[in-house]
Amino acid sequence: MLDFLLSSDAIMALLTLTFLEIILGIDNIVFISIAANKLPENQRSKATNIGLLLAMVQRIVLLFFVSFLISLNEPFYTIETEWLHIGLSWQALILFGGGLFLIYKSTSEIREKVETPSHDEDTVKQKNIKSFQQAITQILIIDFIFSIDSILTAVGMTNGLHENHNYNLMLMIIAVVISIAVMIGFANPIRKFIDTHPSIQMLGLAFLILIGFMLVTEAAHLSHTEFFGRSVGAIPKGYLYFAIAFSLFVEFLNYRISKKNK
């Protein structure tokens, strides 16, 4: 396993996934903070840290569950017509459904952040929280909602890196643990940076659309889908890494230029 974790593909996937997990976790931190701020001041920090730790536990449990479903790659039903062939498996269904969900969720998030940026925050603020237990319950619900995006992103970034699903699972768990640790230690600086540079979060959501599309095509590839005799190929993850790195480089140049002009 150590050889795999130290390979260039695994390191690149780990760095990219950790970055995306942190970007995705910004809204999670904001909503946890809103729920925690309804408590007395001496309990807020404790509630926030417990909320982030619970988020980590939730995501690891969900990773085990989703990883098990993805390992079920034997077709249980075959669609065969003159122009279409699909071998349906649980692996293909999970990847296809997850890809569509990421595309829909990311597109909705981008639209919402442009048109009504404070809608979700206002909803959380309206929740009536009077005790520490109520705050933790609300935080658990928030964590679960944000865990879905996180898990599907992890699956999209690591699926197919190694034939052994346990190796990919370990890589996903490491990325989740690192991202949560970074958010616990640097939550406020990261949030201030994203508030100052909202385009970074928009980029993260745009990356999720790419990952969602990649999951859909990977589902078609793994189910041996053929249209009019032509099979669907897998998209090399190197294309995704390049797109993310190039976009971040352009954003960095824009940041330097705007800073210099100021």
N, C-alpha and C positions, 0 to 999 in steps of 0.2 A: 504493500500500500504506500509506503514511504516513497518508492520510486515514482509512483503515479502522482502523488501530491507535489513532488519536486519537478515534475515535467513542465515544459513550457506551456502546454495547453491548459494544464490544471492551474498553474500560477496565474495565467491570463484570465481564465474563467473566475478564479477566486477574487482577483483585484476588481474585475468588472462587476461581478455579482455583489461584492461588499459595497462598492460605490453606489450601485442601484438600490441596495437594501437601505443604505443611509438616506438617500434621496427620498425613497418611498416612506421612510420612517419619520420624516419631518412633520407631515400632517398628523401622524400618530402622536408625536411628542406634543404638538400644539393642543390636540383634543384632550390628551391626558392631563396637560397642564391646566386647561380650563376646568376639567372635573376636579382636579386636586385643589385649585384655588378657591373652591367653595368650602374647603375645610379650614379650621384654625391654622394660623401660620406655622405653628410648630409641628403640624402633621403633613404639610404640603410636600416637603422634600421626600419624606418617607413614602407617601402615596405614589409619587412620581416614580421613584426607584422600584417600588414593588410592582407598579404597573408595567414598567419596561422589562423586569425580570419575568413577569407572567407572560408578556408578549413573546419572550424568547422560548419559554417552556411550551406555550401553545404552538408556536411555529415548528419546534422540533417534533412534537407529537404529530402534527399534521404532515410533516415531511416523511415520517415513518409510514403513515397511512397511504399517502399519495405514492411514495416509492414502492410500496407493496403492490398497488394497483398497476403501476407502470411495468412491474416485472411480469405481469400476466400478458405476455405478448403472443400467445397462441390464438389464432383466429377461432371464434366460436360461431361465426356465421359468414357465409360468402355470398356476395351479390355478383351475379354473373349474367350479363346481357351481351348483345352483339357489339356494343360500343363501350361498355363499362365493366370493370372488374375491381372489386374491393373485398379484401379479407378483413372483416371487422374483428378487432380484439379490444380488451379493456384498455390496453396501452394506447391504441390509436384513438379511442373515444375520449380518454382523459386528455390527451394532448390536443385533439381537435376542439373539444369543448373549452379547455383552458385557453387556447389561442383566441377563440371567438370572444371569450369573456374579457381577456386582456385588451383586445382591440376595442370592444364596446366600452369597458370601464375607463380606459385611458382617454378615448375620444370624449366621453361624457365629462371626465374630470377637467380636461382642457377647456371645454365649452363653459363649464360651471365656473372655473377660475377666471375666465375672461368676462363672463356676463354677471355672475353673482358670487364674487370671491368670498363673501362672509356668510354664505347660506348655512354651511355645515357647522361653522363655529357658533352661529346664532342658535341653531338647533340644540347643540350641546349645552349652551348657556341657559336654555330654558328648562333643562332637566332640574328637578328638585332633589338636591343632595344635602342631607342633614347629618349624616354620620359617616364614619370612616368606612364601615362595611358597605354602605350604599355607594360611596365613591369607588371602592375596589370593584364592586359589581358592574358599575358603569364603565370602568376602565377595561374590565374583562370583555365586555361587549364591543367596545371600541377596538381592542386588540384583535378580536376575532375577525372583525370586518376588514381590518388592514392586513391580517395574516394571509388572506386569500390571494391578494396581489403578490405578496412577498413569496408565497410558496410557488405559484405558477411561474414567476420570474426565475426562481431558483431552478425549477425543473427545465425551463426553456434554455437556461445557460449551461446546464450540466448534462442534459440527456444525450446519451451517445458518446460521451467523452471516454468512457471505459465500458467494457462488456459486463463487468461485475457491477450490478446496481448498488451494492454496498459501498463501493469506492465513491461513486457519484453522491450517494447519500452523505457520506462522511464529509465530502467537500462542501455540500450545501449546509451542513450543520456548522462547520467551521466558519463559513461566511456569515451565517446568522449570529453566532456567538460574538464574532469580531464586531459586526455592525451594532449590535445591542450594547456591547462594552464601550464602543466609541460614542454612542448616543448618551449613555449614562454619564460618561466622563466629560463630554463636550456638547451637551444638549443646547445650552444657551448660545455659545459661539456659532454653532452650526445653524441654528435657527436665525440668528441675526444676519449671518452671511446670506442665507437663502432669501430673507426679507429684503436685503439690499440688492440681491441679484436673482430676481424671480425667474429669469430666463433659464437658470440651471434646473429648476424644478420642471419647467416646461419641457426642457430637453429630456429629462428623465422620463416624463410621461410619453414623449415621442419615441424614446427607445423602447418603451413597453409595447407600442404599436408594432415596431419591428419584430420584437420577440414574439408577440402574438401571431404575426404573419408566419414567422419561422416555425412556430409550433403547429400551425395548420398544415403547412407543407410537409413537415416532418411526420405528422400523423398520416398524411396521404402516402408518403414514401414507405413508412413502416407497415402500412396495411396493403402494400403492393398494389396501389391503385393504378389502373391503366385506363386512359381515355383513347378510344379508337386505336388500341394497340400500342400506345406510347405510355411508358411508365413515368411517374412523378419522381424526380430526383431530390435528394436532400440538399439543403443550402449549407455550404461549409460555414462553420461558426466564425472562421477568420474574417468573413465579409462583415459580420456583425461587429466584431471587435474593431475592425478598421473604421466602420461608420461611426461608432461611439467615440473612438479616439480622435478621429478627424473633426467631429462636431465639437468636442471639448476643446480641441486646439483652436478652432475658429472662435469659440466663445472666450477663450483665454486672450486671444489677440484683441478682440473687441473690448475686453475688460482693461487691457493695458492701454489701448488707444483712448478710451473714455477717461481713464485715470490721468493720463498724460495731458489731455485737453483741459481737465479741471485744474 
